[in-house]
Amino acid sequence: MNILIDNILNINNIDININKYLNSLKNMDLNIKSNNIIDLFNKLKRNKINKGPYYGISLFEAANRIMTDLVILHGVKDLLYGKYENIKFPEYIVEYGNRNNNKHDIISNFNRKKLIGEAFNVSSSLFQSKKYSSLRKLRKNIDNDTVIILMYNKDAIKDNYKHIQNNNEYHIVVNINNILRHNVV
């Protein structure tokens, strides 16, 4: 990541970090010129970008990372602001992009309770497979004092989607499209 935002998020820094992130998106180019569809695909998948939160990678790769980062940032904000009253941790350690420094995308410890979570932003056609692989990974590392969260984009699921609630397992659904409309990136 090429902007400096904290990977330990709490009530005092979450809004600052979200604003830094959104401001870095405002610098990205919005136009891609192409002569044909293959040329467009090559530019999306091969040309390196040099603005925004990630540079030196393709726009396609940056888009995947950015969309998941937005799920993490806004999902953690929802947790810190009490949207999920059964989940109360004062801070969260998060991993942005595709780093693998921790076992999970989101980690927290407080009052002898542990929280582990995975986050993603996928199309509705890939949602079920991503959900199952993430839950399988999370369920390997739990005990009675572990809270599991799965954080994902709202547009990956149908409006009538209901997840099966397991003990200490929560789905954090983030509406990025609504957030971005209000922040005009």
N, C-alpha and C positions, 0 to 999 in steps of 0.2 A: 504494500500500500504506500502511496506516495504523499499522503497527507498525514499529519500527526493528529490522530485522535486516540483517546484512551481505550485500552482494552479492559480496564476495570471501571465499570459503570455504576454510578450511584445517583441518588436524587439530586445531588449538587452539581453533577457534570453531564447528565444525560442530554439536556436541552442544548448545552454548548456544543457537545459532540455531534448531535444531529445537525445543528446549524452549520458547523464546519463542513460536514459531509455534503449537505445539500449545496452549500456555496461552491464546493469543488466540482459539483455536477454542472453548475451554471457555466463553467469554462469550457465544457466539451463542445466540439463541433456538432451541429445539428444537420448538416447537409453532406450527403455523399453523392458525388456525380459518377455516373456509369453509362457506358454505351450499350450494354446488354446485360442480361440476367447473370450470365457466368462471370462477367467482369464485376458485377455488384457482389456476388457471393464471394469471390476472391478477395475483394476489398474488405468485406465484413470479417472474413475468417483469417486473412493473412496480413493486411496492412496494420502496422503498429500505430497506436494512438499516442499522443504526447501531451494530453490534457486530461484533467479529472482526477479522481482518486487513485486510478491505476494508469500507468503508462508504460510503454515498452511491450505491451501485449496487444492482441487484436481486439477490435471493438466487440466482436462476438464473445470473446473470453471475458472482457471487462464487463459486458452487460450481465453475464451470468453471476459474476462476483458482486456487482453493484446491487442487483435485485435481491440477493440473499442478505447482503449487508443491511439493506433497508428493512428487511424483515427482522433481523436481529435488533437493530437500533430501536425500531418502533415497538417491537414486541417486548423488549426489556423496559422501555419507557412505560408501557402498559402495566408491567409487573411492579415497577417502582412506584407508580401512582395508584396502586391498589385496585386495578381493574379485576384482578383475580384474587379475591380475598383469602383463599386458602393457601396462597403462595406468598410468604412474607420473608424476604431476604433483603438485607440492606445494600448489598452490592453483588454484582455479577461479573465474572471474568468471561470475556467473549473472544472468539477468534473470527477475524474477518477474512474475506477472500477464500483461498483454498489452503491456508496454512494448516499445519498439523502439529502444533506445539503441545496441545493438550489432547486428552482422549476424546473430548466432546466440544461442541461449538460453544456451549454455555455451561458454566460451573459456578456453584456458590456453596458456601458452608456457613451455618449460623446456628447457635444453640444446639449443637450436636446433631443437626439435620444437614443433609447433603442434598444438593440439587444438581442434576445433570440434564443436559438438553441438546438436541440437534435442531438445526434450522435449515430451511431450504425454501426456494422459490421455483416452482415448476408449473408446467402446463397441466391442465386437468387430465390429459391422457397419460401422463407419467406419475400422477399423484399417488395412486394406490401402491405402485411398486416402490416408490421413494419412501412412502410412509412405512411400509412393512420392513424395508431394509434398515431404516433409521430406528424403528422400535426394537427390532431384533438386536441391533448394536447396543441400545440403551438398556435393555432388559438383562443383558449379560453382566452388568456392573451394578446391581442393586442389592440393597438389604432393606430391612423394615424402616430405617430412618432415611431412605432416599426418595426424593421427589423427582419424577421424570417429567420433562416437558418436551413436547414436539411443537415447534414453531414454524408456521408456514403461511403462504399468501392465500388470502380469501378467495381470489379468483381461480384457485386450483380446485375448489370444491363447489358442488351445486348448493343452491340456497337451502335445500331440504336435507343436506348432509348432517348426520348425527354420528359422532364417534362413540364407540363403546367405552364407557368410563370404567377404568380399573382403579384400584386403590393407589393413591399417590401418583397417578398418571394423568397429565393434563395436556390438552391441545390449546395452543395459543394461536389464534387466527388473526392475521394482520391484514388490514385493507390498505395496501400501499397506494393503490390508485386514488383513493379518497384523500390520503395524506398528501400526495404529490399535487393534487388539484389545489389544495389550500396553500401550499408553499410555492407554487408556480416556479418549478425548476426549469 
